């Protein structure tokens, strides 16, 4: 089964192949070289999802103390910040 390469180097994966591999929009695919010089496309393993706690732990401590409530209110009112 043949497909045409666009000027951007893109190809459309035929529906039969997408269905056989379970490829849906957003899926990742891998290309590897076979022993006879062929290129093999396969569905990439799904990334493991982080738990909410892992996501929070990853960003914890990135933001500084920030502005106080009085500073935020002064900023939104256009008052000079002390």
N, CA, C and O atoms as a CHARMM CRD file, in Angstrom:
* protein
*
  328
    1    1 UNK  N      0.85500  -1.16700   0.00000 PROA 1      0.00000
    2    1 UNK  CA     0.00000   0.00000   0.00000 PROA 1      0.00000
    3    1 UNK  C      0.89700   1.22400   0.00000 PROA 1      0.00000
    4    1 UNK  O      1.76000   1.36100   0.86700 PROA 1      0.00000
    5    2 UNK  N      0.70800   2.09000  -0.93800 PROA 2      0.00000
    6    2 UNK  CA     1.55300   3.26900  -1.11100 PROA 2      0.00000
    7    2 UNK  C      0.81000   4.52600  -0.66600 PROA 2      0.00000
    8    2 UNK  O     -0.42000   4.57500  -0.68400 PROA 2      0.00000
    9    3 UNK  N      1.56600   5.52200  -0.27400 PROA 3      0.00000
   10    3 UNK  CA     1.01600   6.82100   0.08000 PROA 3      0.00000
   11    3 UNK  C      1.99400   7.88400  -0.41300 PROA 3      0.00000
   12    3 UNK  O      3.16300   7.57900  -0.64900 PROA 3      0.00000
   13    4 UNK  N      1.54600   9.10200  -0.57000 PROA 4      0.00000
   14    4 UNK  CA     2.36900  10.17800  -1.12600 PROA 4      0.00000
   15    4 UNK  C      2.92400  11.05300  -0.01300 PROA 4      0.00000
   16    4 UNK  O      2.22400  11.37100   0.94900 PROA 4      0.00000
   17    5 UNK  N      4.18100  11.43900  -0.15000 PROA 5      0.00000
   18    5 UNK  CA     4.83400  12.32700   0.81300 PROA 5      0.00000
   19    5 UNK  C      4.58100  13.76800   0.37400 PROA 5      0.00000
   20    5 UNK  O      4.76600  14.10600  -0.79400 PROA 5      0.00000
   21    6 UNK  N      4.15600  14.61500   1.31500 PROA 6      0.00000
   22    6 UNK  CA     3.92200  16.02800   1.00800 PROA 6      0.00000
   23    6 UNK  C      5.23600  16.78700   0.99700 PROA 6      0.00000
   24    6 UNK  O      6.28100  16.23200   1.33600 PROA 6      0.00000
   25    7 UNK  N      5.18800  18.06100   0.60500 PROA 7      0.00000
   26    7 UNK  CA     6.39500  18.90100   0.60600 PROA 7      0.00000
   27    7 UNK  C      6.97500  19.03100   2.00700 PROA 7      0.00000
   28    7 UNK  O      8.18200  19.22500   2.15500 PROA 7      0.00000
   29    8 UNK  N      6.14400  18.93000   3.03100 PROA 8      0.00000
   30    8 UNK  CA     6.60500  19.02800   4.41800 PROA 8      0.00000
   31    8 UNK  C      7.13100  17.69400   4.94600 PROA 8      0.00000
   32    8 UNK  O      7.53800  17.61000   6.10500 PROA 8      0.00000
   33    9 UNK  N      7.12700  16.66400   4.12300 PROA 9      0.00000
   34    9 UNK  CA     7.60600  15.35800   4.56300 PROA 9      0.00000
   35    9 UNK  C      6.56200  14.56100   5.32300 PROA 9      0.00000
   36    9 UNK  O      6.90400  13.60500   6.02000 PROA 9      0.00000
   37   10 UNK  N      5.30600  14.93200   5.20500 PROA 10     0.00000
   38   10 UNK  CA     4.22800  14.25600   5.91000 PROA 10     0.00000
   39   10 UNK  C      3.56200  13.22400   5.02000 PROA 10     0.00000
   40   10 UNK  O      3.52400  13.36200   3.79800 PROA 10     0.00000
   41   11 UNK  N      3.03700  12.18700   5.65900 PROA 11     0.00000
   42   11 UNK  CA     2.26800  11.17600   4.93900 PROA 11     0.00000
   43   11 UNK  C      0.98600  10.89400   5.71800 PROA 11     0.00000
   44   11 UNK  O      0.92100  11.11500   6.92700 PROA 11     0.00000
   45   12 UNK  N     -0.01500  10.41200   5.02300 PROA 12     0.00000
   46   12 UNK  CA    -1.24100   9.97100   5.67500 PROA 12     0.00000
   47   12 UNK  C     -1.10500   8.47500   5.91300 PROA 12     0.00000
   48   12 UNK  O     -0.82600   7.71300   4.98700 PROA 12     0.00000
   49   13 UNK  N     -1.30100   8.06000   7.15200 PROA 13     0.00000
   50   13 UNK  CA    -1.26200   6.63500   7.46800 PROA 13     0.00000
   51   13 UNK  C     -2.60600   6.05700   7.04800 PROA 13     0.00000
   52   13 UNK  O     -3.64500   6.51700   7.52200 PROA 13     0.00000
   53   14 UNK  N     -2.60900   5.06000   6.17200 PROA 14     0.00000
   54   14 UNK  CA    -3.87600   4.49700   5.71600 PROA 14     0.00000
   55   14 UNK  C     -4.73800   4.00000   6.88000 PROA 14     0.00000
   56   14 UNK  O     -4.22400   3.51800   7.88900 PROA 14     0.00000
   57   15 UNK  N     -6.04500   4.12600   6.72200 PROA 15     0.00000
   58   15 UNK  CA    -6.99200   3.76100   7.78500 PROA 15     0.00000
   59   15 UNK  C     -6.81100   2.31700   8.24000 PROA 15     0.00000
   60   15 UNK  O     -6.88700   2.03400   9.43500 PROA 15     0.00000
   61   16 UNK  N     -6.57300   1.40200   7.30600 PROA 16     0.00000
   62   16 UNK  CA    -6.37800  -0.01000   7.70300 PROA 16     0.00000
   63   16 UNK  C     -5.20700  -0.15800   8.66200 PROA 16     0.00000
   64   16 UNK  O     -5.27000  -0.93800   9.61200 PROA 16     0.00000
   65   17 UNK  N     -4.13900   0.59100   8.41300 PROA 17     0.00000
   66   17 UNK  CA    -2.95800   0.52400   9.27700 PROA 17     0.00000
   67   17 UNK  C     -3.26800   1.16900  10.63100 PROA 17     0.00000
   68   17 UNK  O     -2.93200   0.61300  11.67600 PROA 17     0.00000
   69   18 UNK  N     -3.91500   2.35400  10.60900 PROA 18     0.00000
   70   18 UNK  CA    -4.28500   3.01800  11.86900 PROA 18     0.00000
   71   18 UNK  C     -5.15800   2.11100  12.71800 PROA 18     0.00000
   72   18 UNK  O     -4.94300   1.97600  13.92200 PROA 18     0.00000
   73   19 UNK  N     -6.14900   1.48800  12.07900 PROA 19     0.00000
   74   19 UNK  CA    -7.04600   0.58900  12.81700 PROA 19     0.00000
   75   19 UNK  C     -6.29700  -0.61400  13.38400 PROA 19     0.00000
   76   19 UNK  O     -6.52400  -1.00900  14.52800 PROA 19     0.00000
   77   20 UNK  N     -5.39900  -1.19800  12.57800 PROA 20     0.00000
   78   20 UNK  CA    -4.65900  -2.38200  13.01900 PROA 20     0.00000
   79   20 UNK  C     -3.74900  -2.07000  14.20700 PROA 20     0.00000
   80   20 UNK  O     -3.56900  -2.90500  15.09400 PROA 20     0.00000
   81   21 UNK  N     -3.17500  -0.86000  14.21900 PROA 21     0.00000
   82   21 UNK  CA    -2.25400  -0.48400  15.29800 PROA 21     0.00000
   83   21 UNK  C     -2.94300   0.24400  16.44200 PROA 21     0.00000
   84   21 UNK  O     -2.32800   0.48300  17.48100 PROA 21     0.00000
   85   22 UNK  N     -4.21700   0.60000  16.26300 PROA 22     0.00000
   86   22 UNK  CA    -4.92000   1.34900  17.31200 PROA 22     0.00000
   87   22 UNK  C     -4.45400   2.78800  17.39400 PROA 22     0.00000
   88   22 UNK  O     -4.44300   3.38100  18.47300 PROA 22     0.00000
   89   23 UNK  N     -4.07100   3.35100  16.26500 PROA 23     0.00000
   90   23 UNK  CA    -3.59500   4.73500  16.23800 PROA 23     0.00000
   91   23 UNK  C     -4.78700   5.66500  16.08800 PROA 23     0.00000
   92   23 UNK  O     -5.58800   5.53600  15.16200 PROA 23     0.00000
   93   24 UNK  N     -4.88500   6.61000  17.02400 PROA 24     0.00000
   94   24 UNK  CA    -5.95200   7.61600  17.01500 PROA 24     0.00000
   95   24 UNK  C     -5.28500   8.99200  17.06100 PROA 24     0.00000
   96   24 UNK  O     -4.08900   9.07900  17.34000 PROA 24     0.00000
   97   25 UNK  N     -6.02500  10.06100  16.79600 PROA 25     0.00000
   98   25 UNK  CA    -5.40700  11.39100  16.87800 PROA 25     0.00000
   99   25 UNK  C     -4.71600  11.58700  18.23400 PROA 25     0.00000
  100   25 UNK  O     -5.29300  11.31700  19.28700 PROA 25     0.00000
  101   26 UNK  N     -3.48900  12.05600  18.18000 PROA 26     0.00000
  102   26 UNK  CA    -2.70800  12.26500  19.40000 PROA 26     0.00000
  103   26 UNK  C     -1.78900  11.10000  19.73400 PROA 26     0.00000
  104   26 UNK  O     -0.91900  11.22800  20.59600 PROA 26     0.00000
  105   27 UNK  N     -1.97200   9.95600  19.05700 PROA 27     0.00000
  106   27 UNK  CA    -1.09700   8.80800  19.29300 PROA 27     0.00000
  107   27 UNK  C      0.31100   9.13000  18.82300 PROA 27     0.00000
  108   27 UNK  O      0.49800   9.94200  17.91700 PROA 27     0.00000
  109   28 UNK  N      1.29200   8.50100  19.43100 PROA 28     0.00000
  110   28 UNK  CA     2.67900   8.64100  19.00900 PROA 28     0.00000
  111   28 UNK  C      3.07700   7.36000  18.29500 PROA 28     0.00000
  112   28 UNK  O      2.62900   6.27300  18.65900 PROA 28     0.00000
  113   29 UNK  N      3.92000   7.49100  17.27700 PROA 29     0.00000
  114   29 UNK  CA     4.41800   6.33000  16.54600 PROA 29     0.00000
  115   29 UNK  C      5.94600   6.36400  16.56400 PROA 29     0.00000
  116   29 UNK  O      6.55600   7.42400  16.70300 PROA 29     0.00000
  117   30 UNK  N      6.54500   5.19200  16.42100 PROA 30     0.00000
  118   30 UNK  CA     7.99700   5.06700  16.38200 PROA 30     0.00000
  119   30 UNK  C      8.41800   4.48600  15.04300 PROA 30     0.00000
  120   30 UNK  O      7.68400   3.70400  14.44000 PROA 30     0.00000
  121   31 UNK  N      9.59700   4.86700  14.58200 PROA 31     0.00000
  122   31 UNK  CA    10.17600   4.30900  13.36800 PROA 31     0.00000
  123   31 UNK  C     11.49900   3.66300  13.74800 PROA 31     0.00000
  124   31 UNK  O     12.35200   4.30000  14.36600 PROA 31     0.00000
  125   32 UNK  N     11.66800   2.40200  13.37800 PROA 32     0.00000
  126   32 UNK  CA    12.90800   1.68000  13.64200 PROA 32     0.00000
  127   32 UNK  C     13.39000   1.03300  12.35500 PROA 32     0.00000
  128   32 UNK  O     12.61100   0.82600  11.42500 PROA 32     0.00000
  129   33 UNK  N     14.67800   0.71600  12.30500 PROA 33     0.00000
  130   33 UNK  CA    15.25600   0.05000  11.13600 PROA 33     0.00000
  131   33 UNK  C     15.21100  -1.45100  11.34700 PROA 33     0.00000
  132   33 UNK  O     15.57700  -1.95000  12.41100 PROA 33     0.00000
  133   34 UNK  N     14.76300  -2.16300  10.33300 PROA 34     0.00000
  134   34 UNK  CA    14.75300  -3.61900  10.36500 PROA 34     0.00000
  135   34 UNK  C     16.08900  -4.17000   9.89200 PROA 34     0.00000
  136   34 UNK  O     16.92400  -3.43400   9.36700 PROA 34     0.00000
  137   35 UNK  N     16.28300  -5.45800  10.08200 PROA 35     0.00000
  138   35 UNK  CA    17.55900  -6.08900   9.73000 PROA 35     0.00000
  139   35 UNK  C     17.81700  -6.11900   8.22900 PROA 35     0.00000
  140   35 UNK  O     18.96900  -6.20400   7.80400 PROA 35     0.00000
  141   36 UNK  N     16.76500  -6.05000   7.42300 PROA 36     0.00000
  142   36 UNK  CA    16.92200  -6.08000   5.96700 PROA 36     0.00000
  143   36 UNK  C     16.91000  -4.66900   5.36100 PROA 36     0.00000
  144   36 UNK  O     16.75800  -4.51000   4.15000 PROA 36     0.00000
  145   37 UNK  N     17.07300  -3.64200   6.21700 PROA 37     0.00000
  146   37 UNK  CA    17.10000  -2.26900   5.72900 PROA 37     0.00000
  147   37 UNK  C     15.74400  -1.60700   5.64700 PROA 37     0.00000
  148   37 UNK  O     15.65100  -0.44000   5.26700 PROA 37     0.00000
  149   38 UNK  N     14.67900  -2.33100   5.99900 PROA 38     0.00000
  150   38 UNK  CA    13.34400  -1.73800   5.95200 PROA 38     0.00000
  151   38 UNK  C     13.12900  -0.84700   7.17500 PROA 38     0.00000
  152   38 UNK  O     13.82200  -0.97700   8.18400 PROA 38     0.00000
  153   39 UNK  N     12.17800   0.04100   7.06900 PROA 39     0.00000
  154   39 UNK  CA    11.78800   0.90900   8.17800 PROA 39     0.00000
  155   39 UNK  C     10.46700   0.38200   8.71400 PROA 39     0.00000
  156   39 UNK  O      9.53000   0.13400   7.95400 PROA 39     0.00000
  157   40 UNK  N     10.40200   0.21600  10.01500 PROA 40     0.00000
  158   40 UNK  CA     9.21000  -0.34600  10.66000 PROA 40     0.00000
  159   40 UNK  C      8.55600   0.74200  11.49900 PROA 40     0.00000
  160   40 UNK  O      9.20000   1.36500  12.34300 PROA 40     0.00000
  161   41 UNK  N      7.26600   0.96200  11.25400 PROA 41     0.00000
  162   41 UNK  CA     6.50300   1.91100  12.04700 PROA 41     0.00000
  163   41 UNK  C      5.65600   1.12600  13.03100 PROA 41     0.00000
  164   41 UNK  O      5.01400   0.14100  12.66800 PROA 41     0.00000
  165   42 UNK  N      5.65900   1.57200  14.28500 PROA 42     0.00000
  166   42 UNK  CA     4.82300   0.92700  15.29500 PROA 42     0.00000
  167   42 UNK  C      4.26100   1.99500  16.22400 PROA 42     0.00000
  168   42 UNK  O      4.78300   3.10700  16.30700 PROA 42     0.00000
  169   43 UNK  N      3.20600   1.63900  16.90900 PROA 43     0.00000
  170   43 UNK  CA     2.62100   2.55700  17.87500 PROA 43     0.00000
  171   43 UNK  C      3.56400   2.63800  19.06400 PROA 43     0.00000
  172   43 UNK  O      3.98200   1.61000  19.59700 PROA 43     0.00000
  173   44 UNK  N      3.90200   3.85800  19.48500 PROA 44     0.00000
  174   44 UNK  CA     4.79700   4.04500  20.62200 PROA 44     0.00000
  175   44 UNK  C      4.05900   3.68500  21.90500 PROA 44     0.00000
  176   44 UNK  O      2.84600   3.87100  21.99900 PROA 44     0.00000
  177   45 UNK  N      4.78000   3.17400  22.88300 PROA 45     0.00000
  178   45 UNK  CA     4.12400   2.86000  24.15500 PROA 45     0.00000
  179   45 UNK  C      3.52700   4.12700  24.76100 PROA 45     0.00000
  180   45 UNK  O      4.10200   5.21000  24.65600 PROA 45     0.00000
  181   46 UNK  N      2.39500   3.97800  25.38000 PROA 46     0.00000
  182   46 UNK  CA     1.73400   5.12300  26.00300 PROA 46     0.00000
  183   46 UNK  C      2.56000   5.58600  27.20000 PROA 46     0.00000
  184   46 UNK  O      3.07600   4.77600  27.97100 PROA 46     0.00000
  185   47 UNK  N      2.67200   6.89900  27.33500 PROA 47     0.00000
  186   47 UNK  CA     3.38600   7.45100  28.48300 PROA 47     0.00000
  187   47 UNK  C      2.57500   7.19200  29.74100 PROA 47     0.00000
  188   47 UNK  O      1.34500   7.22500  29.72300 PROA 47     0.00000
  189   48 UNK  N      3.27300   6.93800  30.81500 PROA 48     0.00000
  190   48 UNK  CA     2.55700   6.72200  32.06500 PROA 48     0.00000
  191   48 UNK  C      2.05600   8.05900  32.57400 PROA 48     0.00000
  192   48 UNK  O      2.76300   9.06500  32.50600 PROA 48     0.00000
  193   49 UNK  N      0.85700   8.06700  33.07500 PROA 49     0.00000
  194   49 UNK  CA     0.26300   9.29800  33.57900 PROA 49     0.00000
  195   49 UNK  C      0.69300   9.52500  35.00800 PROA 49     0.00000
  196   49 UNK  O      0.72500   8.59500  35.81400 PROA 49     0.00000
  197   50 UNK  N      1.02100  10.75300  35.31900 PROA 50     0.00000
  198   50 UNK  CA     1.40000  11.10600  36.68000 PROA 50     0.00000
  199   50 UNK  C      0.14000  11.31700  37.50900 PROA 50     0.00000
  200   50 UNK  O     -0.88800  11.76700  37.00300 PROA 50     0.00000
  201   51 UNK  N      0.23800  10.98800  38.77200 PROA 51     0.00000
  202   51 UNK  CA    -0.87800  11.25200  39.67200 PROA 51     0.00000
  203   51 UNK  C     -0.91200  12.74900  39.96500 PROA 51     0.00000
  204   51 UNK  O      0.05300  13.46500  39.69800 PROA 51     0.00000
  205   52 UNK  N     -2.02500  13.20900  40.51300 PROA 52     0.00000
  206   52 UNK  CA    -2.14600  14.62500  40.85700 PROA 52     0.00000
  207   52 UNK  C     -1.06500  15.01700  41.85700 PROA 52     0.00000
  208   52 UNK  O     -0.48700  16.09700  41.74700 PROA 52     0.00000
  209   53 UNK  N     -0.79100  14.16700  42.81500 PROA 53     0.00000
  210   53 UNK  CA     0.23400  14.46100  43.81900 PROA 53     0.00000
  211   53 UNK  C      1.61100  14.59700  43.17400 PROA 53     0.00000
  212   53 UNK  O      2.39800  15.45500  43.57500 PROA 53     0.00000
  213   54 UNK  N      1.91300  13.75500  42.17600 PROA 54     0.00000
  214   54 UNK  CA     3.20700  13.83700  41.48400 PROA 54     0.00000
  215   54 UNK  C      3.31200  15.13400  40.69200 PROA 54     0.00000
  216   54 UNK  O      4.37100  15.75900  40.65100 PROA 54     0.00000
  217   55 UNK  N      2.21300  15.53500  40.06300 PROA 55     0.00000
  218   55 UNK  CA     2.23100  16.78200  39.29400 PROA 55     0.00000
  219   55 UNK  C      2.43500  17.98700  40.20700 PROA 55     0.00000
  220   55 UNK  O      3.18600  18.90200  39.87000 PROA 55     0.00000
  221   56 UNK  N      1.77100  17.99000  41.35600 PROA 56     0.00000
  222   56 UNK  CA     1.91100  19.09900  42.31000 PROA 56     0.00000
  223   56 UNK  C      3.33200  19.11400  42.87200 PROA 56     0.00000
  224   56 UNK  O      3.94100  20.17800  42.98100 PROA 56     0.00000
  225   57 UNK  N      3.86200  17.95100  43.22800 PROA 57     0.00000
  226   57 UNK  CA     5.20800  17.87500  43.78500 PROA 57     0.00000
  227   57 UNK  C      6.24100  18.40400  42.79100 PROA 57     0.00000
  228   57 UNK  O      7.23700  19.01300  43.18200 PROA 57     0.00000
  229   58 UNK  N      5.99800  18.17000  41.52100 PROA 58     0.00000
  230   58 UNK  CA     6.94200  18.59900  40.49000 PROA 58     0.00000
  231   58 UNK  C      7.04300  20.11900  40.40100 PROA 58     0.00000
  232   58 UNK  O      8.11600  20.64300  40.10400 PROA 58     0.00000
  233   59 UNK  N      5.95800  20.83200  40.64900 PROA 59     0.00000
  234   59 UNK  CA     5.98600  22.29200  40.53900 PROA 59     0.00000
  235   59 UNK  C      6.06500  22.99800  41.88700 PROA 59     0.00000
  236   59 UNK  O      6.17600  24.22300  41.93300 PROA 59     0.00000
  237   60 UNK  N      6.01100  22.25700  42.96900 PROA 60     0.00000
  238   60 UNK  CA     6.05500  22.86200  44.29300 PROA 60     0.00000
  239   60 UNK  C      7.34300  23.65200  44.46500 PROA 60     0.00000
  240   60 UNK  O      8.42600  23.17300  44.12700 PROA 60     0.00000
  241   61 UNK  N      7.22000  24.85700  44.98800 PROA 61     0.00000
  242   61 UNK  CA     8.37800  25.68500  45.26000 PROA 61     0.00000
  243   61 UNK  C      8.84700  26.52800  44.08900 PROA 61     0.00000
  244   61 UNK  O      9.83500  27.25100  44.21700 PROA 61     0.00000
  245   62 UNK  N      8.17100  26.45700  42.95100 PROA 62     0.00000
  246   62 UNK  CA     8.60800  27.23600  41.78800 PROA 62     0.00000
  247   62 UNK  C      8.24000  28.70900  41.95700 PROA 62     0.00000
  248   62 UNK  O      9.05000  29.58700  41.66200 PROA 62     0.00000
  249   63 UNK  N      7.04100  28.98000  42.42200 PROA 63     0.00000
  250   63 UNK  CA     6.58600  30.36400  42.58200 PROA 63     0.00000
  251   63 UNK  C      7.11300  30.93500  43.89100 PROA 63     0.00000
  252   63 UNK  O      7.24500  30.22500  44.88800 PROA 63     0.00000
  253   64 UNK  N      7.40700  32.21600  43.87000 PROA 64     0.00000
  254   64 UNK  CA     7.84900  32.88400  45.09000 PROA 64     0.00000
  255   64 UNK  C      6.65300  33.24900  45.95000 PROA 64     0.00000
  256   64 UNK  O      5.53100  32.82400  45.67600 PROA 64     0.00000
  257   65 UNK  N      6.89100  34.03100  46.98400 PROA 65     0.00000
  258   65 UNK  CA     5.78700  34.38300  47.88400 PROA 65     0.00000
  259   65 UNK  C      4.71900  35.24500  47.22000 PROA 65     0.00000
  260   65 UNK  O      3.57400  35.25700  47.67200 PROA 65     0.00000
  261   66 UNK  N      5.06700  35.96600  46.15800 PROA 66     0.00000
  262   66 UNK  CA     4.07000  36.76500  45.45400 PROA 66     0.00000
  263   66 UNK  C      3.71000  38.04000  46.18000 PROA 66     0.00000
  264   66 UNK  O      4.37300  38.44300  47.13600 PROA 66     0.00000
  265   67 UNK  N      2.63900  38.67500  45.70500 PROA 67     0.00000
  266   67 UNK  CA     2.20600  39.93700  46.29200 PROA 67     0.00000
  267   67 UNK  C      1.21400  39.67300  47.41700 PROA 67     0.00000
  268   67 UNK  O      0.53200  38.64900  47.45300 PROA 67     0.00000
  269   68 UNK  N      1.16000  40.62600  48.32500 PROA 68     0.00000
  270   68 UNK  CA     0.16700  40.54400  49.39100 PROA 68     0.00000
  271   68 UNK  C     -1.19600  40.94500  48.81900 PROA 68     0.00000
  272   68 UNK  O     -1.28200  41.47200  47.71000 PROA 68     0.00000
  273   69 UNK  N     -2.23500  40.69400  49.57100 PROA 69     0.00000
  274   69 UNK  CA    -3.58100  41.07000  49.13200 PROA 69     0.00000
  275   69 UNK  C     -3.67700  42.57200  48.93500 PROA 69     0.00000
  276   69 UNK  O     -4.28200  43.03400  47.96700 PROA 69     0.00000
  277   70 UNK  N     -3.08100  43.34900  49.85400 PROA 70     0.00000
  278   70 UNK  CA    -3.11400  44.81100  49.72400 PROA 70     0.00000
  279   70 UNK  C     -2.40100  45.26500  48.45000 PROA 70     0.00000
  280   70 UNK  O     -2.86300  46.19100  47.78500 PROA 70     0.00000
  281   71 UNK  N     -1.28300  44.62500  48.10300 PROA 71     0.00000
  282   71 UNK  CA    -0.56500  44.99200  46.89100 PROA 71     0.00000
  283   71 UNK  C     -1.38400  44.66700  45.63900 PROA 71     0.00000
  284   71 UNK  O     -1.39000  45.44200  44.68300 PROA 71     0.00000
  285   72 UNK  N     -2.06600  43.53700  45.64600 PROA 72     0.00000
  286   72 UNK  CA    -2.90900  43.15900  44.50500 PROA 72     0.00000
  287   72 UNK  C     -4.05500  44.14400  44.36000 PROA 72     0.00000
  288   72 UNK  O     -4.35600  44.58800  43.25200 PROA 72     0.00000
  289   73 UNK  N     -4.69900  44.49200  45.47100 PROA 73     0.00000
  290   73 UNK  CA    -5.82500  45.43600  45.42800 PROA 73     0.00000
  291   73 UNK  C     -5.36200  46.80100  44.93500 PROA 73     0.00000
  292   73 UNK  O     -6.05200  47.42900  44.13200 PROA 73     0.00000
  293   74 UNK  N     -4.20300  47.27300  45.40100 PROA 74     0.00000
  294   74 UNK  CA    -3.67500  48.56300  44.95900 PROA 74     0.00000
  295   74 UNK  C     -3.37600  48.52400  43.46600 PROA 74     0.00000
  296   74 UNK  O     -3.64700  49.48500  42.74700 PROA 74     0.00000
  297   75 UNK  N     -2.82000  47.41500  43.00600 PROA 75     0.00000
  298   75 UNK  CA    -2.49500  47.27600  41.58200 PROA 75     0.00000
  299   75 UNK  C     -3.76000  47.31400  40.72800 PROA 75     0.00000
  300   75 UNK  O     -3.78300  47.98100  39.69400 PROA 75     0.00000
  301   76 UNK  N     -4.80600  46.61200  41.14300 PROA 76     0.00000
  302   76 UNK  CA    -6.03400  46.56700  40.35100 PROA 76     0.00000
  303   76 UNK  C     -6.78600  47.89300  40.39200 PROA 76     0.00000
  304   76 UNK  O     -7.51800  48.21800  39.45700 PROA 76     0.00000
  305   77 UNK  N     -6.61300  48.65800  41.46000 PROA 77     0.00000
  306   77 UNK  CA    -7.27600  49.96000  41.56400 PROA 77     0.00000
  307   77 UNK  C     -6.47900  51.06400  40.88300 PROA 77     0.00000
  308   77 UNK  O     -6.99700  52.15400  40.64000 PROA 77     0.00000
  309   78 UNK  N     -5.20500  50.77600  40.57300 PROA 78     0.00000
  310   78 UNK  CA    -4.35300  51.80400  39.99200 PROA 78     0.00000
  311   78 UNK  C     -3.70700  52.67600  41.04100 PROA 78     0.00000
  312   78 UNK  O     -3.11200  53.70200  40.70900 PROA 78     0.00000
  313   79 UNK  N     -3.81100  52.28600  42.32100 PROA 79     0.00000
  314   79 UNK  CA    -3.18200  53.05000  43.40400 PROA 79     0.00000
  315   79 UNK  C     -1.67000  52.81800  43.38300 PROA 79     0.00000
  316   79 UNK  O     -1.21300  51.77000  42.92700 PROA 79     0.00000
  317   80 UNK  N     -0.90300  53.77200  43.86700 PROA 80     0.00000
  318   80 UNK  CA     0.53900  53.53300  43.95500 PROA 80     0.00000
  319   80 UNK  C      0.83600  52.44400  44.98400 PROA 80     0.00000
  320   80 UNK  O      0.21700  52.40000  46.04700 PROA 80     0.00000
  321   81 UNK  N      1.76800  51.58300  44.66700 PROA 81     0.00000
  322   81 UNK  CA     2.15200  50.49100  45.57700 PROA 81     0.00000
  323   81 UNK  C      3.18400  51.02000  46.53700 PROA 81     0.00000
  324   81 UNK  O      4.16200  51.64300  46.12300 PROA 81     0.00000
  325   82 UNK  N      2.97900  50.78100  47.80900 PROA 82     0.00000
  326   82 UNK  CA     3.90300  51.28100  48.82600 PROA 82     0.00000
  327   82 UNK  C      5.09000  50.38500  48.97200 PROA 82     0.00000
  328   82 UNK  O      5.97200  50.65600  49.78700 PROA 82     0.00000
